[in-house]
């Protein structure tokens, strides 16, 4: 469980760095990376969110 959280955080950090670098050259590409990463992280966390809501 803890390792998965670190992997998700690492994914977010790496994507943020890549998005910042790409935004300097192509604004759209950086935005696409940010949106895609957000969707991927949400999909990874949706299982945990369902178990929290399902009381």
C-alpha positions in Angstrom: 0.0 0.0 0.0 2.8 2.4 0.9 4.8 1.5 -2.2 1.8 2.2 -4.4 1.4 5.6 -2.9 5.1 6.4 -3.6 4.7 5.2 -7.2 1.7 7.4 -7.7 3.5 10.4 -6.2 6.6 9.6 -8.4 4.4 9.5 -11.5 2.9 12.9 -10.6 6.3 14.5 -10.0 7.8 13.1 -13.2 4.8 14.2 -15.2 4.9 17.7 -13.7 8.6 18.1 -14.6 8.0 16.8 -18.1 5.0 19.1 -18.5 7.0 22.2 -17.4 9.8 21.4 -19.7 7.5 20.8 -22.7 5.4 23.9 -21.9 8.4 26.1 -22.7 8.4 24.7 -26.3 4.8 23.6 -27.0 2.1 24.9 -24.6 -0.5 22.4 -25.8 1.8 19.4 -25.3 2.5 20.3 -21.7 -1.3 20.7 -21.0 -2.0 17.3 -22.6 0.6 15.6 -20.4 -0.9 17.2 -17.3 -4.5 16.2 -18.1 -3.5 12.7 -19.1 -1.5 12.2 -15.9 -4.4 13.5 -13.8 -6.7 11.0 -15.4 -4.3 8.1 -14.9 -3.8 9.0 -11.3 -7.6 9.3 -10.8 -8.1 5.9 -12.3 -5.4 4.4 -10.1 -7.1 5.8 -7.0 -10.7 5.1 -7.9 -10.7 1.7 -6.3 -9.6 3.2 -3.0 -12.2 5.9 -3.3 -15.0 3.4 -3.8 -14.0 1.5 -0.8 -14.0 4.7 1.3 -17.4 5.8 0.1 -18.9 2.3 0.4 -19.6 2.3 4.1 
